[in-house]
Structure formats: C-alpha cells, structure tokens
C-alpha cells in the first residue's frame, strides 16, 4: 500500500510539473506611470479659475460702458490732461474751418470731381510710408477708421474690437498726438465725421450709435440696441438722420433731433443679416444693403415693419457678401465684395 501510494504521488507530481505557468513580471521601480487627464479623473484642476471666474475676469478687463451720454475723457484718466485738451482743441479748430464750406465739399460738379480724381491719382504715385507716420493708436485690432475732412492737417479716428476709439493728430510728431477713448463696449464697426459739422464724430458698435461732440466733450447716445447694430450711413447732407443696418437682417431709421434712443422706424427687408448699408450720393432716398448673399436697393420712403420689396435686386452672388457701395460721384454703379474672391 505504501509503495502504491508513493507511485501515485510520483505520477501526480510529474503531471503537474508539465503545466507551465506564466510568471508575472516584476514591476520595475523606475517604470513611468500612465498619465490621465484631470477631466478623466474627475478632479478639479488646482490654480485654474472656473468658467464663471474667467467670465468675471473678462468683464473686469473689458468693462461695459453705461447707457446714455459718456464724457469725452481719455482711458485711465479722471479728467483730460493737457495733451488731451490740446488734441481736442485741434479737432475743434479744424472743424470750425471746414464747417463754412461743407456745401462746396458735398456738392462738387462732375468736372471738378474728375479733376480731383486725376490729382488724386498723381498724388498716389508719389506716396511714401515713413516711420513717423506709423502709430499704435488703439490697443487691439482696428475695425474701422474715419479721416477728418480738414485740408490743413491730417486728423484720424480709429475704432478697435473692444470699443476703444483712438484720435490721432498725424501732423503732431510727439507721443501726445494720440489719445484713446472708450465710448463703446463692443467692436466699433463703422465711423464717420459729420459732413456738415466735422466737430461731430458718429461711431457705431453692436450695442449703440453715438455722436462724439468735441464742443461739449461728450459722446451722446443716439440709438441703443441689444447687440444688433452692424453699420450706418447718413440719409441727409446735414447728417441729422441715418439708416442703420442690423445683424438680424432688418434696417432702422434714426433721427438725431428726436429725443430718446429708439429708432423712428424698424423695417424688415427680407435679409437673414444686414452687413452694410450705403445711401445714394445724389438721390438720398435710395440705399443699397448687403446681406448674406443678397444685395438690394431700397427706397427709404417705402420701408415697412411687415416687409419691404426692393427697388432692384443684384443677383449672381454665390457666397457671403461683405459689403456693397454706390459709386461716389453719380451713384450710377454699385461695387460688391463677395467671399468668392470676386468684385462685381
């Protein structure tokens, strides 16, 4: 019995020895640990502000401009410095010189216009860009610009993507020749000096249309909207009324002489969005509007809130239209800029 048991034990031991087990490799001490993101680990990152904190930081960096009149004081100053006062005084002085002859500037004859064009072409050929004529006027990207009509000196206004407006006296070579004002909360997409009174600078952002009056050192609010305004143009030579384009596809008529900040009329022109509006240089009742793929001419006298039919539709655009403008002298032509890399 003992011999049989020993034999059976020997046979069982041999069978088990034939079964090989894979040995588990020992974990090296210097082996790198696989990294997992904090998002997968569901761990809040330390030292990084949450989304609410980022929004609060953005609001602090770009403060919202309150509604209503806003004082014409440079950014970061409680009152105008001596250099800022000199800049505003220069703007006022050159505007007084131009105000007396604005009718001559606005109503040139065709012959005079062609003569000025030839002189302009000759002057372009001799233009040179020098270092003293380069200046960082605003802090961020420039979205619009306006040039004062003065012939005595070059005075420029530039608007950036955060609502800043920089005024620059190019003739002044010192650093005090430029100052920044913040009358808007969003991108300044359109600016124009008043043709009859260049002491007024009208500027448009998504939330408001303002008039900077240098004689009173204030940015008056003409029209206010909920982040919907895109562009504007004057309907009259005296610049008292304007047509305003809206991002929701409509247009509005604004009159500066009417108290309040509501438009006189809001009309539906059938666009998904209205990027630019431009008034005919001779027949001021007509304006051209550019939208997503639409370019149409309208009569401001026929605008209706429930829908307005265009006087003329300019077809052929296959992609988004950035802008459309009448020719400056007669208005007999319209030029459009389209995303298909084509001017029409």
C-alpha positions in Angstrom: 0.0 0.0 0.0 2.8 2.4 0.9 4.5 1.6 -2.4 1.3 2.2 -4.4 0.7 5.5 -2.7 4.2 6.6 -3.4 3.9 5.6 -7.0 0.6 7.5 -7.4 2.1 10.6 -5.7 5.1 10.4 -8.1 2.8 10.2 -11.2 0.7 13.2 -10.0 3.8 15.3 -9.3 5.1 14.7 -12.9 1.7 15.7 -14.4 1.6 18.9 -12.5 5.2 19.8 -13.5 4.3 19.7 -17.2 1.8 22.6 -16.7 3.8 25.8 -17.1 2.5 29.0 -15.5 3.5 32.4 -16.9 5.4 34.2 -14.4 4.2 37.7 -13.7 6.9 40.2 -14.5 8.1 42.3 -11.6 7.1 45.9 -11.8 10.2 48.0 -12.2 10.6 50.7 -9.7 11.6 53.3 -12.3 8.7 52.5 -14.7 6.7 55.6 -15.7 3.1 55.8 -14.6 0.5 56.3 -17.3 -0.8 59.9 -17.2 -4.5 60.5 -17.1 -6.1 63.9 -17.6 -7.9 65.6 -14.7 -11.1 65.5 -16.7 -11.0 61.7 -16.9 -10.0 61.5 -13.2 -12.9 63.9 -12.4 -10.6 66.1 -10.5 -10.9 69.9 -10.4 -7.6 71.5 -11.6 -5.9 73.5 -8.9 -4.8 77.0 -9.6 -7.0 77.4 -12.7 -10.1 79.6 -12.4 -13.5 78.2 -13.3 -15.6 79.4 -16.2 -17.5 81.8 -14.0 -14.3 83.3 -12.8 -13.0 83.7 -16.4 -16.2 85.5 -17.3 -15.7 87.8 -14.4 -12.1 88.5 -15.3 -13.2 89.3 -18.9 -15.8 91.7 -17.6 -13.2 93.4 -15.5 -10.8 93.6 -18.4 -13.5 95.0 -20.8 -15.9 97.0 -18.7 -19.3 97.7 -20.1 -20.0 101.3 -21.0 -23.2 102.5 -19.4 -26.1 103.8 -21.4 -26.6 107.5 -22.0 -24.1 110.3 -22.5 -20.5 109.4 -21.8 -17.8 112.0 -21.0 -15.0 112.5 -23.6 -12.2 111.7 -21.2 -9.2 109.5 -22.3 -8.9 106.0 -20.9 -7.4 105.7 -17.5 -7.8 109.4 -16.7 -10.3 111.1 -14.4 -10.0 114.3 -16.4 -8.4 115.5 -19.6 -4.7 116.0 -19.4 -3.0 119.0 -21.1 -2.1 116.9 -24.1 -5.6 115.5 -24.5 -7.1 119.0 -24.2 -4.7 120.2 -27.0 -5.8 117.2 -29.2 -9.5 118.0 -28.7 -8.8 121.7 -29.3 -7.1 120.9 -32.6 -10.1 118.8 -33.6 -12.4 121.8 -32.7 -10.3 124.3 -34.5 -10.0 122.4 -37.8 -13.8 121.6 -37.7 -14.7 125.3 -37.5 -12.6 126.0 -40.6 -14.4 123.2 -42.5 -17.9 123.9 -41.4 -18.3 127.0 -43.5 -17.5 125.3 -46.8 -19.2 121.9 -46.4 -21.8 122.6 -49.2 -19.0 123.0 -51.7 -17.4 119.8 -50.5 -20.6 117.8 -50.6 -21.9 119.0 -54.0 -19.0 119.0 -56.4 -19.7 119.1 -60.1 -18.8 116.2 -62.3 -15.9 118.2 -63.9 -14.5 119.1 -60.6 -14.8 115.5 -59.4 -12.9 114.2 -62.4 -10.2 116.9 -61.9 -9.8 115.9 -58.3 -9.6 112.3 -59.3 -6.7 113.0 -61.6 -4.9 115.0 -58.9 -5.5 112.1 -56.5 -4.0 109.6 -58.9 -0.9 111.7 -59.3 -0.5 112.1 -55.6 -0.9 108.3 -55.1 2.1 107.7 -57.3 4.4 109.8 -55.1 3.2 108.4 -51.8 5.9 107.1 -49.3 5.3 105.4 -46.0 7.7 106.7 -43.3 8.3 105.5 -39.8 7.0 108.7 -38.2 3.6 108.1 -39.9 3.1 104.8 -38.1 1.5 104.8 -34.7 -0.3 102.3 -32.5 -3.4 104.4 -31.8 -5.7 101.7 -30.1 -4.8 98.7 -28.0 -6.4 95.9 -30.1 -7.3 95.2 -33.8 -8.6 98.1 -35.8 -12.1 97.5 -37.1 -13.0 100.9 -38.6 -11.5 104.3 -39.4 -12.5 107.8 -40.3 -10.5 110.7 -41.6 -11.4 114.3 -40.8 -12.1 116.4 -44.0 -9.6 119.1 -43.0 -7.1 120.2 -45.6 -4.8 121.9 -43.2 -3.7 118.8 -41.3 -4.4 115.1 -41.1 -6.6 114.0 -38.2 -7.6 110.3 -37.9 -10.0 108.3 -35.8 -9.7 104.5 -35.4 -12.0 102.1 -33.6 -10.9 98.7 -32.3 -12.6 95.4 -31.4 -13.2 96.3 -27.7 -15.0 99.6 -28.2 -12.0 101.9 -28.0 -11.7 105.0 -30.3 -8.2 106.4 -30.8 -7.8 110.0 -32.0 -4.5 110.8 -33.8 -3.2 114.1 -35.0 -0.8 112.8 -37.6 0.8 116.2 -38.0 1.9 116.1 -34.4 5.1 114.0 -34.2 5.2 113.7 -30.4 3.7 110.9 -28.4 1.0 113.3 -27.1 -0.6 113.4 -30.6 -2.8 110.4 -29.9 -5.3 109.5 -27.2 -7.7 106.7 -26.6 -11.3 107.0 -25.5 -13.8 104.1 -24.7 -17.4 105.1 -25.6 -18.5 101.6 -26.6 -18.5 98.0 -25.2 -18.0 96.1 -28.4 -16.3 96.4 -31.8 -16.5 99.8 -33.4 -17.5 98.6 -36.9 -18.4 102.0 -38.5 -17.3 105.6 -38.0 -18.0 108.8 -39.9 -17.3 112.5 -39.3 -20.4 114.6 -39.9 -20.1 116.2 -43.4 -21.8 119.4 -42.3 -20.1 119.7 -38.9 -16.9 117.7 -38.6 -16.8 118.5 -34.8 -19.2 115.6 -34.6 -17.8 112.0 -34.9 -20.5 109.3 -35.2 -19.5 105.8 -34.2 -21.4 102.6 -34.2 -20.9 99.4 -32.2 -23.3 96.4 -31.8 -25.0 98.0 -28.8 -25.2 101.7 -29.7 -24.8 104.5 -32.2 -23.0 107.5 -30.6 -22.1 111.0 -31.6 -18.8 112.4 -30.2 -19.3 116.2 -29.8 -15.9 117.8 -29.2 -17.5 121.2 -28.5 -19.2 119.7 -25.4 -16.6 117.0 -24.8 -19.3 114.2 -24.6 -20.3 111.1 -26.5 -24.1 111.4 -26.9 -26.1 108.2 -27.4 -28.3 108.4 -30.5 -29.6 104.8 -30.7 -29.3 101.8 -28.5 -29.9 98.1 -29.3 -29.3 94.7 -27.9 -26.0 93.9 -29.7 -27.7 94.1 -33.1 -26.3 97.1 -35.0 -23.9 96.5 -37.9 -23.4 99.7 -40.0 -25.0 103.1 -40.8 -25.0 105.9 -43.3 -26.4 109.5 -43.4 -29.7 110.0 -45.2 -29.3 113.8 -45.4 -26.5 116.2 -46.1 -27.0 117.7 -42.7 -26.4 114.3 -41.1 -29.4 114.6 -38.9 -30.9 111.3 -39.9 -29.3 107.9 -40.8 -30.2 104.5 -42.0 -28.8 101.7 -39.7 -28.2 98.1 -40.6 -28.9 95.3 -38.1 -27.4 91.9 -37.8 -30.9 90.2 -37.6 -31.5 91.3 -41.2 -33.5 94.4 -40.7 -32.8 98.1 -41.0 -33.8 101.1 -38.9 -34.2 104.9 -39.5 -32.7 107.1 -36.8 -33.2 110.8 -36.3 -30.8 112.7 -34.1 -33.3 115.5 -33.5 -35.7 113.2 -31.8 -35.3 112.7 -28.0 -34.6 109.2 -26.8 -32.5 106.3 -28.2 -35.2 104.4 -30.0 -35.3 104.4 -33.9 -38.0 106.2 -35.8 -38.8 103.1 -37.8 -37.6 99.5 -37.8 -38.2 97.6 -41.1 -37.9 94.1 -42.4 -36.1 93.9 -45.8 -36.1 90.1 -46.0 -32.4 89.5 -45.2 -31.0 87.0 -42.8 -28.5 89.6 -41.8 -27.5 93.1 -43.0 -23.8 93.8 -43.1 -23.6 97.2 -44.7 -25.9 100.0 -45.8 -24.9 102.8 -48.2 -27.0 105.8 -49.3 -27.1 107.0 -52.9 -24.8 110.1 -53.2 -27.4 112.1 -55.3 -30.8 110.6 -54.6 -30.7 110.3 -50.8 -34.0 108.3 -50.6 -32.3 105.2 -52.1 -29.8 103.0 -50.2 -28.1 99.7 -51.1 -28.0 96.9 -48.5 -25.6 93.9 -48.5 -26.5 90.7 -46.6 -25.6 87.0 -46.6 -25.9 86.5 -50.4 -28.3 89.4 -51.0 -27.6 92.8 -52.5 -30.7 95.0 -53.0 -31.6 98.7 -53.5 -34.4 100.1 -51.4 -36.4 103.3 -51.2 -36.4 104.6 -47.6 -39.8 106.1 -48.1 -41.3 102.6 -48.7 -39.8 100.9 -45.7 -42.4 98.9 -43.7 -42.1 96.8 -40.5 -44.0 93.9 -42.0 -41.8 93.6 -45.1 -40.4 95.8 -47.8 -39.9 95.0 -51.5 -36.6 96.2 -53.1 -36.4 98.6 -55.9 -33.8 96.5 -57.5 -32.0 93.2 -56.7 -28.5 92.5 -57.8 -28.2 88.8 -58.4 -25.2 86.5 -59.1 -23.5 86.2 -55.6 -23.0 82.6 -54.6 -21.3 83.2 -51.3 -21.4 85.7 -48.5 -21.4 89.4 -49.4 -19.2 91.5 -47.2 -20.2 95.0 -48.5 -21.9 97.0 -51.3 -21.3 100.7 -52.1 -22.6 103.2 -54.7 -20.0 105.0 -56.9 -19.2 108.3 -55.2 -20.0 110.9 -57.8 -23.1 109.8 -59.7 -24.1 106.7 -57.9 -24.8 105.0 -61.3 -22.8 101.9 -60.3 -22.6 99.6 -57.3 -19.5 97.6 -56.3 -19.8 94.5 -54.2 -17.2 92.4 -52.3 -18.0 88.7 -52.1 -16.4 85.7 -50.3 -15.9 84.0 -53.7 -12.9 86.2 -54.2 -14.7 88.4 -56.8 -15.5 92.1 -57.1 -18.7 92.8 -59.0 
